[in-house]
Amino acid sequence: MDAIADLLTRAGVDGRRPRAVLAALGEGRWWTLADLVRQTATSRRTVESLLRELDLERSGERFRLRAPLPEVSPTRAPADPVAHLLPAHADLVATMERLIAGAPRGRHTLDHVSATAETVVRRALLLDARFWLDGARLLCVGDHDLTSLAAAALHPGLEVTVADIDERILGYIAEQADRLNLPVRTRWADLRLGLPASTRGWADLAITDPPYTPEGVGLFVARAAEGLRDRDQGRLLLAYGASERTPALALKVQNALAALNLVSEAIYPDFNRYLGAEAIGSAADLYVLRPTTKTWPAVAARVEGLSAAIYTQGPQAVESAASPAPPALLDGTPEVLVGDWPAQLLPRVPRARLTTWLAKPYATDPAEVAIAVPAGLEAALSRLLLATRARRVQVTLAEPPASPPAELSAVYELTVHGNTIHAVRLPPPSTDEGRVLRRVLDNAHGKVANTWREALISVRGELTKRQARALVAESAPWARDVTVLELPAHRLRELGDAVARSLTAPVPASD
């Protein structure tokens, strides 16, 4: 046992973690490596270094001690602020376990790792214990963990909005929220390109569990700050974890937070537990951050100078050297170049950034546009095309697309040639349903409900604005206060049927 004693000695004052591992093994039960890491919030490397020095009995992936260890000094984990509240919410934990088990699998290129059901319920309990939630609004900046559903289920007086890039997650959350009758809205967003318009200045509280790079944490927290409507009393909650072996990485992340001039009101150690992320002990701290008057100019500077590389894996990993340049040859003569094209290409043609293109309509009405989409931003393809009012659009991607987006079939005829998509705007529809749908999709930067209401009036004629608004709300309650560019793909695909319902529904009685 000299090797174990040496490991404990070298751990010094941070020896609580390895001692927690030894104490858990001393219980005599069978363990898997993942369970032992998560139970003790100790990095996989540290656990493995201890296991190599122990005499273990193994059965498949499970192991236990062959003989009891000498007595290990007991350890106490940091106090959990809401652990005493959890037993009263066993039903909600069970519900979240089922929801998490049924959710789409995480994508490693988005740094997805699921939090445990207990963790998301404890997040909701902490929100409820620390803040006054009646009439409050919570923005989930990314929500692979389904914290939105737990928070809305725990506190019916809370409004929740989720902004996420993963269409599968948005569809799943919307489906479950409808089934459980929870006030949760979903919005599509690639945070590198901006926060959805309907979520800016909307929330009182924002919570995020971002990619654990300094770039990812800085961007997600900055976007979360943009979502606050209460700049004096609003709060940001951040889940972030690092291995006890890598304090330098944690310092870089905390420097990114300091650059946003945020006050760290509280940091709860190892509050979040995960089904994975063993490199960081399957655990992360929970930060409670408060903006200051100096936060807002810092946020503006952060999002203005952001890099698209924010993840730890995939084409947009921080360490990735991939930077595919668009080809120098274009079909036709575009009147606007959107994205990062070579400087020497058509130097006299006006240019626009992807973020600007999505944020507001272009000042003129160009007939032909060319868009360059770098690797890792392919999920924005549909929105970039919907934001374009040109008759012809050429989109250059880093790789050939799997298939053209089906949700664009009412607006464009699409053809694919290698890495390039050619989009030709379809002629005006001949049916009432087609005209209303097309008008909504053609006004992608405007609010869906407003455009839809005016299109209904022009087609049905006998409607007042109040009646048309009621028909839209009845046909698509999810269309309120949202633009086409924010709608998740499943809502875009539902839009045609919803328009058809609004055209055939009885005229509401006048007040």
RAPEKA-V482038 format. One record per backbone hydrogen bond with DSSP energy under -1.0 kcal/mol. CO is the residue of the C=O (numbers start at 1). NH is the residue of the N-H. Records with the same first field share a line. If there is no record, write none. Layout:
# RAPEKA-V482038
CO: NH  NH
This chain:
# RAPEKA-V482038
1: 5
2: 6
3: 7
4: 8
5: 9
6: 10
7: 11
9: 12
11: 14
12: 15
15: 19
16: 20
17: 21
18: 22
19: 23
20: 24
21: 25
22: 26
24: 27
25: 28
31: 63
32: 36
33: 37
34: 38
35: 39
36: 40
37: 41  42
43: 47
44: 48
45: 49
46: 50
47: 51
48: 52
50: 53
51: 54
55: 66
57: 64
59: 62
62: 59
63: 31
64: 57
82: 85
86: 89
89: 93
90: 94
91: 95
92: 96
93: 97
94: 98
95: 99
96: 100
97: 101
98: 102
107: 110  112
108: 111
114: 275
116: 120
117: 121
118: 122
119: 123
120: 124
121: 125
122: 126
123: 127
124: 128
125: 129
126: 130
127: 131
133: 136
136: 159
137: 204  205
138: 161
139: 207
140: 142  163
143: 146
146: 150
147: 151
148: 152
149: 153
150: 154
151: 155
155: 158
157: 135
159: 138
160: 185
161: 140
162: 187
163: 142
164: 189
166: 170
167: 171
168: 172
169: 173
170: 174
171: 175
172: 176
173: 177
174: 178
175: 179
176: 180
177: 182
182: 184
183: 160
185: 162
187: 164
190: 193
196: 199
199: 202
203: 229
204: 235
205: 139
206: 237
207: 141
208: 239
211: 213
213: 217
214: 218
215: 219
216: 220
217: 221
218: 222
219: 223
220: 224
221: 225
222: 226
223: 227
225: 228
226: 201
227: 202  203
230: 234
235: 206
236: 289
237: 208
238: 287
240: 285
243: 246
246: 250
247: 251
248: 252
249: 253
250: 254
251: 255
252: 256
253: 257
254: 258
255: 259
257: 260
258: 261
263: 265  290
266: 288
268: 271  286
272: 284
273: 116
274: 276
277: 280  282
278: 44  281
282: 274
284: 272
285: 240
286: 268
287: 238
288: 265  266
289: 236
290: 263
292: 295
294: 298
295: 299
296: 300
297: 301
298: 302
299: 303
300: 304
301: 305
311: 318
314: 317
316: 310  311
317: 320
336: 370
337: 352
338: 372
339: 341
342: 345
346: 349
350: 337
352: 339
353: 357
354: 358
355: 359
356: 360
367: 392
368: 335
369: 394
370: 338
371: 396
374: 377
377: 380
378: 381
380: 384
381: 385
382: 386
383: 387
385: 388
391: 425
392: 369
393: 423
394: 371
395: 421
396: 373
405: 408
406: 409
408: 411  412
411: 426
413: 424
415: 422
417: 420
419: 397
420: 417
421: 395
422: 415
423: 393
424: 413
431: 435
432: 436
433: 437
434: 438
435: 439
436: 440
437: 441
438: 442
443: 446
444: 485
447: 451
448: 452
449: 453
450: 454
451: 455
452: 456
453: 457
454: 458
455: 459
456: 460
457: 461
460: 462
464: 468
465: 469
466: 470
467: 471
468: 472
469: 473
470: 474
471: 475
472: 476
476: 479
479: 482
482: 448
483: 486
486: 188
488: 492
489: 493
490: 494
491: 495
494: 498
495: 499
496: 500
497: 501
498: 502
499: 503
500: 504
501: 505
